[in-house]
Amino acid sequence: MSTYPITTSLKIVKELQWVKETLEGSTPSSPTFAAIPTNEFVVTTRADKDNKFRKLGSADLTRVVTSTEDYDISISYAPIAIDTLFYSMINLTGAQGNRENSFTFLLSQQQNSAGTLVEQYQIARGCKISSVTIRLVNGQLVNIESQWLAATASDWSTSHGLSGSPSFAGTLTATPWSSRGTGASPLTFGGNSYDVRNFSVTINHNTDRTRVLDELGTVKLQPQIRDISIDMD
């Protein structure tokens, strides 16, 4: 298992941003990206390297063969709006956004290249929601912790490789939501409003990966039975 966390946040050039895909796993031509007020973005690569090959007559292991490669994404952010991305983490159906939607995530940061800092890009495609937790604690910002599955995730590159003329998102200036801006009835459950000190909602879509012969990675991501849990104080 290997991870690629963003640890040099001061060198981020293009903050994490997204665009909805028309064809799952493929970034649209000339995409227009929207930014996410991100606290953390981590791509984890998991490769199945447990296929051992031993050659007849040799006492030692000959080699280990990789047969699958999966990509998991963790995004933690403070929301500033309800948008397509937000709806796609929650809804079963709906034109505003639903869990069947797939996204391309992109960011860039300055990294060392032969002794010089240059802008390099990382792009994840075919991303579908796996689970999401919306948490609100009195006196703090609203926080969304989301787990995604991706069809592919690129290595860092000095070229984004996008087709057409991509329009990257500008720097966000809006104020993230906090517990002070929740209105008179911040929590309504079963038609009743409650005074609470904090609450969280977790939606797990139990998303499955589909693989086929001759493919190293995932060819289809499919949300399954949905589990919802609520915790309130």
C-alpha positions, 0 to 999 in steps of 0.5 A: 500500500502506498499513499500520496498525501498533500503535505506541502499545502503552502505550495498548492497552486490550483486548489482541489477542484472537480468536474462532473463526467458525462462518460464515467472515467473520462474527463469532458473536453474543455472542462469547467472546474469548480473548487472545493474548500479542502482541508485534506486530500489523500489518494491511496493506491492499493495493489494486489501483489500477493500472486507469487510465482515459483519456478520449478527447480528453484528454492527461491521465490521467482517473482510477485505478480500484481493483478489488481490496482485500486484507488481510494480517495479521502476528502475533508472540507468545509462546505460553502454551498449545496451543489452537484457534488454535495447532492451526489454524495447523498441522493439516490436519484435526482437531476440536481445530483445523485450517487450515480454521478462520477467526477474528475478531481484535479489539483496542482502544487509546486514540486521539486524537479531537478532542483527547481520548483515546478507546477505538477498535476494529479488527476483522479477520474471516474470517482464515485462516492463511497461514504460521507459524514456531515458533522456539526459541533457547536462553535465549530465549522461544518465539516464533511468527511467523504470517502471516494472510489476512483477508476484511475489516479495519475502520478504527478506530472508537469502536464495535466493532459486535458483535452480542449481548453480547460477552465480551472477554478479561481481561488475561493473567497466565500466563508465556510458554513459554521454552527452560527449560520444554521438558522432557527431550526438547525436539526429537524427529524421526523417533522420535529425540530430539536435543540442540539449541541452537536450532530452528525449524519453518515451515509454509507453507499457500500460502493462495489468495484467491478473488474473484468479479465485483462484489466488491471484496474476497475471498470465500473463502480456501483453503489449498493444498499445504503446505510444511514446513521445519525448521532445527536447530542 
